Amino acid sequence: MVRIAVAGLGAQGRLYAQLITGQIPDLELAALCATNPRSTRVESHREFAATHGVPLFTSFTEMLDSGTVDAVVITTPHWSHPGLATDAITRGIHVLLEKPAGVTSQSVVRLAATAAAHPQASIAMMFNQRANPLYRDLHGLISSGALGRLRHTNWMITHWWRPDAYYNSSSWRASWAGEGGGILVNQAPHQLDLWQWLCGNVQRCFSRARFGFRRDIEVEDEVSALVEFPDGATGTLTTCTNDLVGTDRLELLFDEGKVIVDDSADVTVWRYVDDERAIARSISPADAALVPSGVFDRSSFHSATTTHYESPWGVQHALALQNFAEHIADGTPLFAGLAEGLAQVRLANAMHLSAWTGADIDLVNFDDDAYAQALAEKITAAGNHSHR
């Protein structure tokens, strides 16, 4: 039995505490930590802790040193993630880190160096969508090579609509100093992670972003990016927080097939009878003359199947928590570790940097320090928060 604490008692932290208490047999909720003792919600946190029969700490390090926990879930503000994780792993306490792993890749690289020096403690990422059966099946299909080599992928993920009141709910929200970014840091990290899990880590990135485009905020609320994956596959990503209807559509084109995922629920897989290039070469001149008009029937060259998936809210999170517990107990491979957390943060950083500079960004040789400096300059220019 792993004694686990939850640090950060916002909506997400409370969800994890409830899941641990009711659905994860290998985890025992041992403590809660409100990392901001000046919060007006401390009394509410005390009541929540009492309901679960565990102590409430207002000092993270005091909780770690209390001897009551073996692991901790960190769900605090973004900037604090690397520092709190460092405090835990240097004490031999395992960490499950809410996304993102940090605001800058520089800070996550430093955390990774510390983690390498303390291998007795594990760091897992709460990339819960990796537990979604849809994406696990899709990952298996791609990894099997059944559809051949990936050629292109497109993800339109614009269902992150947020009203003005959301951004006005706190002074730190949607600011460079407070959250470290907008949609790339707050809403889209799961897609940035899944995209790279399915297709491989992005090698190069070019992006355009609009900052405060449809909302009165400092940070990006709309992003379009063109990326290059290993083996030369290309990809495009479009995301925003101002699409009232919203779209979630992932397309992946392969040499021997195609996949379309709609609303992270319905997957259609087309399988070609041969490599697309071989099919193209096999068409007679007479049939080729029919192609431009749309008369030529291509249906004999492929077959399609559609599968619907259900993934109720909270189930993925529970599976990620269980995976974390099993990893601690017997070394079960993590759904996602710190390396995956770094890849996601670095891609978000690269999209920012490309949008700021107009340059094509090399992620293989990404300059973590240059991004950290560029972000510091954004914070200074904004003038409403001190640099962290």
N, C-alpha and C positions, 0 to 999 in steps of 0.2 A: 504494500500500500504506500503510495507516494503522498506525502503531506504537502499540499500546495496552497499558495497564497495568491490573491488577486490584488494587484496594485493599480489604482485608478478606478474609481467607482462611478463613472458615468454609465450611460446606457449599456455600452458594450461590456464593461467590467462586471456590471450586475448580471448581465446575461450569462457570462462565464461562471460566475459564482453559483447561479441557479442550476446551470447544466452540470457543474461538478457535483453539486449536492444531490441531484436527482437522477442523473443519467450515466455517470462515469464510475463504474464500480471500482476501478483501480486507482482512483484519486480520492483523497480526503481533504475537504476544505478545512484548512488549519488556521487561516488568518486573512484579514482584509487590511488594506492600507489606503488611507486617503492622503495622497501625497501633497495636497495643498491644505495645511492646517488652518489657513485663514478663510477657507471657503465657507460661504453661508450655508452650505449643505452638510456641514460636519454632523449636526444633530441627526439629520436624516440618515447619514452613514452609520452613526452609532445604532440607530434603530434597526437598520438593515443587518448590521453585524450581530446584534442581539437575536434577531429572528433566526439567524443561521447558527447561533450558539458558538461564535468564534470571536476572538479579540479583534478590536480595531486599533491599528497603529497609525500614528500621524507622522512617523519618521520611518522612511524606507530602510535605512541602515539599522535602526533599532530592531525592526522586524527581522531582518536577515540575521542579526546577531543574537536573536532571542532563543535560538535552538528549536523553534517550533515548525520550521518549514524546510523541505528538501528541494522545492521548486517554486517558481513564481511566474504568473502570467502578468505581463506588463502592458497596460492599456492607457498609459498616461499621454500627455501631449507629445507630438512628434519629436521635438527637439530633445526631449529628455530620454528617449529610448536608448541610445548608445551608452550614456553615462550610467543609467540605472542597471542596464544589462551588465556593464563592467563591474559595478558594485556586487552584483550577484555571483557572477562566475568566478571572480577572484576569491570568493568565499566557498566555492565548490557547490553552489546552488544552481540548479538547472533553470533555464529561461525559455518561456514561450512568449515571443515578442509579437505584439500587434503590428500590422503594417502601418507605415513603412518602417524599415529597420532604422532609419535615420533620415534626416532632411538632406544631408550631403553624403556623397559617396566617400568623401574624405573621412568623415566620422565613422562610417561603417567599416572602412578599411582598418582604422585604428582599433575598432572593436574586434575585428577578425584577428588581428595580431595578438591581442590580449587573449582571445579564445584559444588560439593555437598554443599559447603558453600555459593554459589551464584546461587540458583535454579531459579532465575528470568531470567537467560540467558541460552540458550540451546546450546549444541554442537552436531553437526551432522557430520558424516563422508561422504566424497564423494566416497562411494563404489557404483559407478553408475551401475555396472553390476547387482546389485540387482534389478534394474529397467528393466532389460532385460526380456521380456515376457516369454522367454524360461525358465530362471531360476526361475521366479516367479511361473510358472505353475509346474515346477519340485518340487519346495519347497512345493507347495500345495499338490501335489500327495504324496510325502513322509510323510508329516504331517498328511494326512488323514488315514494312516495306511493300505491303499489298497493293498500294496505289502508286508505287514508284516514287520518283524524286519530286519534292516540292518545287513548284515553279513560282507561284505567287499567292499571296494571301491578302485579304482586305477585311478590316474590322471596323464597322460603323457602330459605335457604342455611345449613343446620345440620350439614353434614358435617365440621365443624372439630373433632370430638371430640379432647380432649386429657386425658391422665391426670395424676394428681398429680405423678408423677415428672418430667413435662415442665416443670411450673412450678417444681419444686424443684431443677432442674438448675443454676440460677444465681441469685444473690441479686438481680440486676437484672431478672430476668424477671418480667413481670406486676406491675410497680410503676409508679407515676406518674413517678418520677424516672428509673427505669431504661429503660422502653420508652415511657413517655408515654401508656399506655393498654393496653387488652386486645384483644379481638377486632376492634374497629374500626381499630386501628393495626397489628395483627400479621397477622390472617388474612383479614379481609374487604376490604382496600383494592382488590383486583382487581374485586370485584363492585361496589363503590361507583363505580369508574371505568367499568366496562362499562355499568352502569345509566345513567350520565349520557351516555356516548357514544351509546347507543342512543336515549335518551329526551330528551336535553337537560339542561342543568345545573339542579339543584334550586333552586327559588325560595324555598320555605318548608319548615320541618321541625319536627315534633313527635315526641318520642321518650320511651320509657320504657326504662330499663336497670337491670339487677341487678348489683351489684358484690360479688364474692366470694360469689355465690349458691350454686354447687355445688362451688366450689374455695376453698381457703384463700388468697385473693389479694386485693389492694387494688382491682383494676381490674374492668372489666365483663367478664362471661362470658356475658351474655345481653342482647340488644337487640331491641326492637320499635319501628319508626318509621313514621310517616305523613308523606309528603312531597307537595309540589305542584311539578309540572314546568311549563315554558312552555306557554301556551295552555290552562292550567287542568287538564291531565291530573293525576291523582292516582296515588300509588303507596304500597305498603306493603312493608316489609322486615322479615324475622325472621331473626335469626342467633344462634348460641350455640356454646359449646364443650362442652356437656354432653349432647348427643343421641347416644347410643351407636350408633344405626342411621344417622342422618343423612339429610337430604334436600337435593337441589339441584334446585329447580323454579322456573323463570321463566315467568310468564304475562304476555302483553301483549294487551290488548283494544283494537280499533280500530273505527271506524265501519263498515268494510267487511270485517272479518275478525278473526282471532284467531291468536295464536302461543303454543305451549307448548314450552318447552325442558326436557327431563329429563336430569339428570346431565351437563349440558354436552356431550351426545353425540347426543341424538335430538330432532329438531325437527319438530313437526307444525304445518302452516300450514292454517288454514281460510280459504277465500275465499267471501264471500257473493255472491249474484247481484246484490245492490244494497245501498245503504246500509241498515243495520239499521232505522233509523227508517222508511224507505220501505216496507220489508218489513212492519213492524208495522202500518202504516197500511193495507196492502193486504189484511189478513186479514178475512174476512167475519165477521159476528156469529155465524153458525152454527159456523164453525171456531174462533172465539175461545172459544166455550163448551166446546170440547174441550181447550183448553190446560191448565187447572188440573189435570185428571185425568191428564195425560201421554199422552193418546190421540192428540192432534194430531201428525202426522208433519211435522217441520221439515226432514227430510233433503234435500228438493228445493231448499231455499234456500241450501245451501252445499255445497262440496266440500272434501276434505282430502287432503293429501299428507304423508307422513312420510319424513324423510331421516336416515340415520345417518351420523355423522362420526367419524373416527378422528383423534386428535391425540396421538401418543406423547409421553411425558415428554421434555423437552429440545428438541423440534422448535420449539416456539413461541419459546423463548429464543434458539435459533440464528437464527430468522428476525428477531427483534428486533435481535440483534447485526448481522446483515447489513444490515438497514434503516438502522441507525446508521452503518455504514461507507459505504453508498451516499449517505446524506445529506451526510456530510463530503466525499465525492468529487465529487458532481455536484448536490447540492441536492435530492435525492429527498425528498419530504415525509416527516416522521417519523410513525411510528405514534402516538406521543404525546410532547408536549413539556412544558415546565415549566408552561404554562397548565393543562394537564390534570392535572398533579401537584398544582397549587394547588387546583383544583376538588375533587379527591378528599380532600385534607387538610381543606379548609374544610367539606366535608360531614361528615366524621368529627368535627371540632371542634363543629359545630352539633348533632350528635346527642348528644355529651357534654353540651354546655351546656344543651340542652333537658331532658335527664334530670336534671341538677343543679338546675335552676331551676324546672322545671315549666312553662316558657314555650314559646310558639310562636316559632321563631327565623327571622328574615328573613335569607336568605343573600345576597340582592341587595345589602343594606346591612350585611353582617356586620361586627361589631366585632371585628377581629382582636386588638386590644390587650386587650379585655375578656376574651376567651377565654384569652389568655396569662396574665393576672393570676389568673383563676379556677383555672387549672391549677397555677400557682405556689402558690396557697393549698392545693390538694390535696396537693402535695408536702410543704409545710411541716407540714400536719396529719398526714401519714403518719409523718413523723419519722425515717424510716430511710435517707434519702438527702438530700444537700444539693441545693438548686435549681441547675439548669444554665442 
